[in-house]
Amino acid sequence: MRKKNIYKRELYLKKIRPFYDDDMIKVITGIRRCGKSYILLSIIDELIEKGINKKDVIYLDLDKKGNKNIKTPEQLETKIDSLITDDDFKYIFIDEVQNVTNFEEVINGYNSENNYSIFITGSNSYLLSGELSTKLTGRYIEFEIMTLSFYEYVDMKKFLKKELKDDATEFNEYIRCGGFPKSLSYDDYNDKIEYTKSIIEQIIKKDIKRRAKIKNKSMFERIMRYIINNYGKTTSLVNIRDYFKENENSSINIQTISKYISLLENAKILYKVPRFDLKSRKSLKGEEKYYLADLSIYYMNNVDARINYGPALENIVYTYLKSNRYEISIGKIKDYEVDFICRENFDDYYYVQVAMTILADIETEDREYRPFEIVKDNYPKYLFTLDQLIQKRSGVLHKNLISFLLENKKL
């Protein structure tokens, strides 16, 4: 059950701890290989450390040899029952639960007995798509795990006793190599990128193609490459359709494009961020942006490893905000854009701008500050750049992004 040298991701564990003994079903989601299994093992370690008897912890990894033949609800229930030795309160952990057809029948059954605390993880788009709410009759809470933040990336390298370079060099490597935890075990850049490729191939094979009938596999892969290569840019289904018609002489309808993108979203390869008009207070349809679960997904498709800092920094800030459970949208006011509007709780808002630098010239500085100066409310406003010299203007909190991420704090 237990693996040695588990790097404990406190960012997520502190969110889950209040529910260790709760009867709510704990659903841990996220892209494949983001570290969900190690979150379970970390929780088990903590339970045992606080005195829970090992006999009261039931752990099943359904991807593990010996458990791969568990495919039906009956087989899963029989296996769990065989591990229960008495009537004491039990903690049930099931990793990759989607491997069992109609697994929710078993989960609902144990949950109804009020003698179990249940934790499940899964990578299949079925589990991650929101459909679970119609299947689980008991109350559940979802914890979404992201790949490593920059702070975790550096901290895990220390944990693994890997060589650490200066912060700027580590940050650039983090952008190119991404934050899939196991990639830190590879020293060569090409090995890290090949590892990311293997993850995406596994997602497409095991999660997407098993779930959905994709008639034109070539077109699906081209749509995927297009979205990945244009991450951080304003995108519409019409623009994608027109691009393929004009540049590749390919005809594809908007409904199919929408379906393909939804499959990528459900598999957590990418995230759609809506745009919001700050003046009318309305969502702007068809003007979304997409960000990647991990930046290495972009570099796996591109031979050119040079960094385009604009979208890369935005993507890093987006995943940081997402991991801290902010509700995120893109703000539009007049002809200007606020990179991110973040909501926390009911009425705590933050405005965030991201740029490589504002020190190039006054026009660049004005462009980044202008949206903040048009917004007339008093919610906190952050400007993140790579500048070492910090600017003071209009009450905006100008922060060096690398330093801020290494502080590992919320807004």
C-alpha positions as CSV (number, residue, x, y, z in Angstrom):
1,M,0.0,0.0,0.0
2,R,2.6,2.5,1.1
3,K,5.4,3.9,-1.0
4,K,8.4,5.4,0.6
5,N,9.5,9.0,0.0
6,I,6.2,10.5,-0.8
7,Y,6.3,14.2,-1.5
8,K,3.3,15.6,0.4
9,R,1.4,18.3,-1.5
10,E,0.2,20.5,1.4
11,L,-1.7,22.8,-1.0
12,Y,-4.2,20.0,-1.5
13,L,-4.0,18.0,1.7
14,K,-5.0,21.1,3.8
15,K,-8.2,21.3,1.7
16,I,-9.0,17.6,2.1
17,R,-8.1,17.2,5.8
18,P,-11.4,18.6,7.2
19,F,-13.2,15.8,5.3
20,Y,-11.1,12.8,6.4
21,D,-13.8,11.5,8.7
22,D,-16.7,13.0,6.9
23,D,-19.4,10.9,5.2
24,M,-19.2,12.9,2.0
25,I,-17.6,10.9,-0.8
26,K,-14.2,12.5,-1.6
27,V,-13.7,12.6,-5.4
28,I,-10.1,13.5,-6.4
29,T,-9.8,14.4,-10.1
30,G,-7.2,15.8,-12.5
31,I,-5.3,15.0,-15.6
32,R,-3.6,11.7,-15.7
33,R,-0.2,11.5,-13.9
34,C,-0.8,14.8,-12.0
35,G,-0.3,13.0,-8.7
36,K,-3.7,11.9,-7.5
37,S,-2.5,8.5,-6.4
38,Y,0.2,10.1,-4.2
39,I,-2.5,12.3,-2.6
40,L,-4.3,9.2,-1.6
41,L,-1.1,7.6,-0.2
42,S,-0.3,10.8,1.7
43,I,-3.8,10.8,3.3
44,I,-3.3,7.2,4.3
45,D,0.1,8.0,5.9
46,E,-1.5,10.8,7.9
47,L,-4.4,8.6,9.1
48,I,-2.0,6.0,10.3
49,E,0.3,8.6,11.9
50,K,-2.7,9.9,13.9
51,G,-3.4,6.4,15.2
52,I,-5.8,4.8,12.7
53,N,-5.3,1.0,12.7
54,K,-4.0,-0.3,9.4
55,K,-6.7,-2.9,9.3
56,D,-9.2,0.0,9.0
57,V,-7.7,1.3,5.9
58,I,-8.8,-0.3,2.6
59,Y,-6.8,0.6,-0.4
60,L,-7.3,-0.6,-4.0
61,D,-5.3,0.5,-7.0
62,L,-7.4,-0.8,-9.9
63,D,-4.5,-0.2,-12.3
64,K,-2.2,-2.5,-10.4
65,K,-1.4,-6.0,-11.4
66,G,-3.8,-8.4,-9.6
67,N,-6.6,-5.8,-9.6
68,K,-6.9,-5.2,-13.4
69,N,-9.4,-8.1,-13.7
70,I,-11.9,-6.2,-11.4
71,K,-14.3,-4.9,-14.0
72,T,-17.8,-5.3,-12.6
73,P,-19.6,-3.9,-9.5
74,E,-19.9,-7.4,-8.1
75,Q,-16.2,-8.1,-8.5
76,L,-15.3,-4.7,-6.8
77,E,-17.7,-5.3,-3.9
78,T,-16.4,-8.8,-3.4
79,K,-12.8,-7.5,-3.3
80,I,-13.6,-4.8,-0.8
81,D,-15.6,-7.1,1.4
82,S,-12.6,-9.6,1.4
83,L,-10.5,-6.8,3.0
84,I,-13.0,-5.9,5.7
85,T,-12.3,-7.9,8.8
86,D,-14.7,-6.4,11.4
87,D,-17.4,-3.8,11.9
88,D,-15.1,-0.9,12.9
89,F,-15.2,2.4,11.0
90,K,-13.3,2.0,7.7
91,Y,-11.5,4.3,5.3
92,I,-11.9,3.1,1.7
93,F,-9.5,4.4,-1.0
94,I,-10.1,3.3,-4.6
95,D,-7.6,4.5,-7.2
96,E,-8.6,4.6,-10.9
97,V,-12.2,3.7,-10.0
98,Q,-13.4,4.3,-13.6
99,N,-11.9,0.9,-14.5
100,V,-15.0,-0.7,-13.1
101,T,-18.2,-0.3,-15.1
102,N,-21.0,1.2,-13.0
103,F,-18.7,1.6,-10.1
104,E,-21.0,4.2,-8.6
105,E,-23.4,1.3,-7.5
106,V,-20.7,0.0,-5.2
107,I,-19.8,3.5,-3.9
108,N,-23.4,4.4,-3.2
109,G,-23.9,1.1,-1.3
110,Y,-21.0,1.5,1.1
111,N,-21.8,5.2,1.5
112,S,-25.3,4.5,2.6
113,E,-24.1,2.4,5.5
114,N,-22.5,5.4,7.3
115,N,-19.6,3.3,8.5
116,Y,-17.1,4.4,5.8
117,S,-15.1,7.4,4.7
118,I,-14.7,7.0,1.0
119,F,-12.0,8.4,-1.3
120,I,-12.0,7.8,-5.1
121,T,-9.8,9.0,-7.9
122,G,-10.2,8.6,-11.6
123,S,-8.7,9.8,-14.9
124,N,-11.5,8.9,-17.3
125,S,-13.4,11.7,-18.8
126,Y,-16.6,10.1,-17.5
127,L,-15.5,10.7,-14.0
128,L,-14.1,14.2,-14.7
129,S,-16.9,15.5,-16.8
130,G,-19.5,16.4,-14.2
131,E,-21.7,13.4,-15.0
132,L,-20.8,11.9,-11.6
133,S,-23.4,14.1,-9.9
134,T,-26.2,12.2,-11.6
135,K,-24.7,8.9,-10.6
136,L,-23.7,9.3,-6.9
137,T,-26.7,9.4,-4.7
138,G,-24.7,10.4,-1.6
139,R,-23.2,13.8,-1.1
140,Y,-19.7,14.2,-2.6
141,I,-17.1,16.9,-2.8
142,E,-14.5,17.2,-5.6
143,F,-10.9,18.1,-5.2
144,E,-9.2,18.9,-8.5
145,I,-5.4,18.3,-8.5
146,M,-3.2,20.2,-10.9
147,T,0.3,19.4,-12.0
148,L,3.1,20.9,-9.8
149,S,3.1,24.6,-9.2
150,F,6.4,26.4,-9.5
151,Y,6.8,26.4,-5.8
152,E,6.1,22.6,-5.7
153,Y,8.4,22.0,-8.6
154,V,11.3,23.6,-6.7
155,D,10.3,22.1,-3.4
156,M,10.0,18.6,-4.9
157,K,13.5,18.9,-6.5
158,K,14.8,19.7,-3.0
159,F,12.9,16.7,-1.7
160,L,14.4,14.5,-4.4
161,K,17.9,16.0,-3.8
162,K,18.1,17.2,-7.3
163,E,20.5,20.0,-8.3
164,L,18.9,23.4,-8.1
165,K,20.0,26.4,-10.3
166,D,19.1,30.0,-9.8
167,D,15.4,30.9,-9.7
168,A,15.2,32.4,-13.2
169,T,16.9,29.3,-14.8
170,E,14.6,26.9,-12.8
171,F,11.6,29.0,-13.9
172,N,12.5,28.7,-17.6
173,E,13.0,25.0,-17.2
174,Y,9.7,24.7,-15.4
175,I,8.0,26.5,-18.4
176,R,9.5,24.1,-20.9
177,C,9.5,20.9,-18.9
178,G,6.2,21.3,-17.1
179,G,5.1,20.1,-13.7
180,F,4.1,16.4,-14.1
181,P,5.7,15.0,-10.9
182,K,7.4,12.0,-12.4
183,S,9.1,14.1,-15.0
184,L,11.4,15.3,-12.2
185,S,12.9,11.8,-12.2
186,Y,14.3,12.4,-15.6
187,D,17.4,14.6,-16.1
188,D,17.3,15.0,-19.9
189,Y,14.9,17.5,-21.4
190,N,13.9,15.2,-24.3
191,D,13.1,12.4,-21.8
192,K,10.8,14.8,-20.0
193,I,9.0,15.8,-23.2
194,E,8.7,12.1,-24.3
195,Y,7.1,11.4,-20.9
196,T,4.5,14.1,-21.5
197,K,3.8,12.7,-25.0
198,S,3.2,9.3,-23.4
199,I,0.7,10.8,-21.0
200,I,-1.3,12.5,-23.7
201,E,-1.3,9.4,-25.9
202,Q,-2.6,7.4,-22.9
203,I,-5.3,9.9,-22.3
204,I,-6.4,9.8,-26.0
205,K,-6.3,6.0,-26.1
206,K,-7.8,5.1,-22.7
207,D,-10.0,8.1,-21.9
208,I,-11.2,9.9,-25.0
209,K,-11.4,7.2,-27.8
210,R,-12.9,4.6,-25.5
211,R,-15.6,7.1,-24.4
212,A,-16.4,8.8,-27.7
213,K,-16.8,7.7,-31.3
214,I,-14.4,9.8,-33.2
215,K,-15.0,9.3,-36.9
216,N,-12.2,11.4,-38.2
217,K,-9.2,10.7,-36.0
218,S,-6.9,12.8,-38.1
219,M,-9.1,15.8,-37.8
220,F,-9.5,15.4,-34.1
221,E,-5.7,15.4,-33.7
222,R,-5.4,18.5,-35.9
223,I,-8.0,20.3,-33.8
224,M,-6.1,19.3,-30.7
225,R,-2.8,20.6,-32.1
226,Y,-4.5,23.8,-33.1
227,I,-6.0,24.5,-29.7
228,I,-2.7,23.6,-27.9
229,N,-0.6,25.8,-30.2
230,N,-2.9,28.7,-29.7
231,Y,-3.3,28.5,-26.0
232,G,-3.8,31.8,-24.3
233,K,-5.3,33.4,-27.5
234,T,-8.9,34.5,-27.9
235,T,-10.6,31.7,-29.8
236,S,-14.0,31.0,-31.3
237,L,-15.5,27.9,-33.0
238,V,-16.1,30.0,-36.1
239,N,-12.5,31.1,-36.2
240,I,-11.3,27.5,-35.9
241,R,-13.7,26.3,-38.7
242,D,-12.6,29.2,-41.0
243,Y,-8.9,28.4,-40.3
244,F,-9.2,24.8,-41.4
245,K,-11.2,25.8,-44.5
246,E,-8.8,28.5,-45.6
247,N,-5.5,27.0,-44.7
248,E,-6.0,23.3,-45.0
249,N,-8.9,23.1,-47.3
250,S,-10.7,21.0,-44.8
251,S,-14.4,21.2,-44.1
252,I,-15.6,20.6,-40.5
253,N,-18.7,21.8,-38.8
254,I,-18.9,23.8,-35.6
255,Q,-20.8,21.1,-33.8
256,T,-17.9,18.6,-34.4
257,I,-15.3,21.2,-33.3
258,S,-17.2,21.8,-30.1
259,K,-17.4,18.1,-29.4
260,Y,-13.7,17.6,-29.9
261,I,-12.8,20.5,-27.6
262,S,-15.2,19.3,-25.0
263,L,-13.5,15.9,-25.0
264,L,-10.2,17.6,-24.4
265,E,-11.7,19.7,-21.6
266,N,-13.3,16.7,-19.9
267,A,-9.9,14.9,-20.0
268,K,-8.4,18.0,-18.3
269,I,-5.9,18.5,-21.1
270,L,-7.1,22.1,-21.4
271,Y,-9.4,24.6,-19.7
272,K,-11.8,27.1,-21.2
273,V,-11.9,30.5,-19.6
274,P,-15.0,32.7,-20.4
275,R,-14.8,36.4,-21.1
276,F,-16.8,38.8,-19.0
277,D,-17.8,42.4,-19.9
278,L,-17.2,44.5,-16.8
279,K,-19.5,47.3,-18.0
280,S,-22.6,45.3,-18.9
281,R,-21.7,42.5,-16.3
282,K,-22.5,39.9,-19.0
283,S,-20.6,36.9,-20.3
284,L,-19.3,37.3,-23.9
285,K,-20.1,34.1,-25.8
286,G,-17.7,32.8,-28.4
287,E,-14.7,34.8,-27.2
288,E,-13.1,32.3,-24.8
289,K,-9.5,31.5,-24.2
290,Y,-8.0,28.1,-23.5
291,Y,-5.2,27.3,-21.2
292,L,-3.2,24.1,-20.8
293,A,-3.1,21.8,-17.8
294,D,0.6,21.8,-18.2
295,L,2.9,23.8,-20.4
296,S,4.9,20.7,-21.4
297,I,1.9,19.8,-23.5
298,Y,2.7,22.7,-25.8
299,Y,6.4,21.9,-26.0
300,M,5.7,18.2,-26.8
301,N,4.3,19.4,-30.1
302,N,6.9,22.0,-31.0
303,V,10.5,21.5,-32.1
304,D,11.2,25.2,-31.3
305,A,11.7,25.3,-27.5
306,R,12.0,29.1,-27.3
307,I,9.7,30.6,-24.8
308,N,6.9,33.0,-25.8
309,Y,6.6,34.6,-22.4
310,G,3.2,36.3,-23.0
311,P,1.0,33.2,-23.1
312,A,3.4,31.1,-21.0
313,L,3.2,33.5,-18.0
314,E,-0.6,33.7,-18.3
315,N,-0.8,30.0,-18.3
316,I,1.3,29.7,-15.2
317,V,-0.8,32.3,-13.4
318,Y,-4.0,30.6,-14.5
319,T,-3.0,27.2,-13.1
320,Y,-1.8,28.8,-9.9
321,L,-5.2,30.5,-9.5
322,K,-7.0,27.3,-10.4
323,S,-5.0,25.3,-7.9
324,N,-6.1,27.8,-5.2
325,R,-9.7,27.3,-6.2
326,Y,-10.5,30.8,-7.5
327,E,-13.3,31.2,-10.0
328,I,-11.7,32.7,-13.0
329,S,-12.8,34.7,-16.0
330,I,-11.3,37.2,-18.5
331,G,-12.4,40.8,-18.1
332,K,-13.2,43.2,-21.0
333,I,-13.8,46.9,-20.4
334,K,-14.1,49.2,-23.4
335,D,-11.2,48.2,-25.7
336,Y,-9.1,46.8,-23.0
337,E,-8.7,43.4,-21.3
338,V,-8.1,42.4,-17.8
339,D,-6.2,39.0,-18.0
340,F,-8.1,37.4,-15.1
341,I,-10.9,38.3,-12.8
342,C,-10.8,36.0,-9.8
343,R,-13.6,35.4,-7.4
344,E,-13.2,33.8,-4.0
345,N,-16.1,33.0,-1.6
346,F,-19.2,35.1,-2.5
347,D,-18.0,38.6,-3.0
348,D,-14.2,38.7,-2.8
349,Y,-12.8,39.8,-6.2
350,Y,-9.3,40.3,-7.5
351,Y,-8.1,41.7,-10.8
352,V,-4.9,40.3,-12.3
353,Q,-2.7,41.4,-15.2
354,V,0.3,39.4,-16.5
355,A,3.2,40.6,-18.6
356,M,6.8,39.8,-19.2
357,T,7.9,43.4,-18.5
358,I,6.5,46.9,-18.2
359,L,9.9,48.6,-18.3
360,A,10.4,48.4,-22.0
361,D,8.7,51.8,-22.7
362,I,5.9,54.0,-21.3
363,E,3.5,52.6,-23.9
364,T,3.9,49.1,-22.5
365,E,3.5,50.4,-19.0
366,D,0.3,52.3,-19.9
367,R,-1.1,49.3,-21.7
368,E,-0.9,47.1,-18.6
369,Y,-2.1,49.7,-16.2
370,R,-4.9,51.3,-18.3
371,P,-7.6,48.5,-17.7
372,F,-7.0,48.8,-13.9
373,E,-7.4,52.6,-14.1
374,I,-10.7,52.3,-15.9
375,V,-12.1,49.9,-13.4
376,K,-13.6,52.1,-10.7
377,D,-14.2,49.6,-7.8
378,N,-11.8,49.1,-4.9
379,Y,-11.1,45.3,-5.3
380,P,-7.3,44.5,-5.1
381,K,-5.5,44.7,-8.4
382,Y,-2.3,42.7,-9.2
383,L,0.2,43.1,-12.0
384,F,2.7,40.2,-12.3
385,T,5.8,40.6,-14.4
386,L,9.4,39.3,-14.5
387,D,10.8,42.7,-13.6
388,Q,13.1,43.0,-10.6
389,L,12.3,46.7,-10.3
390,I,8.8,47.1,-8.8
391,Q,6.6,50.0,-10.0
392,K,4.1,51.9,-7.9
393,R,1.2,53.3,-9.7
394,S,-2.6,53.7,-9.2
395,G,-2.6,51.5,-6.1
396,V,-1.8,48.4,-8.2
397,L,0.2,45.7,-6.5
398,H,3.1,45.1,-8.8
399,K,4.8,41.8,-8.1
400,N,7.7,39.8,-9.5
401,L,6.0,36.6,-10.6
402,I,8.8,34.2,-9.8
403,S,9.2,35.6,-6.2
404,F,5.5,35.6,-5.7
405,L,5.1,32.0,-6.8
406,L,8.0,30.9,-4.5
407,E,6.2,32.5,-1.5
408,N,3.4,30.0,-2.1
409,K,0.7,32.4,-0.9
410,K,-2.7,33.2,-2.2
411,L,-3.6,36.7,-3.5
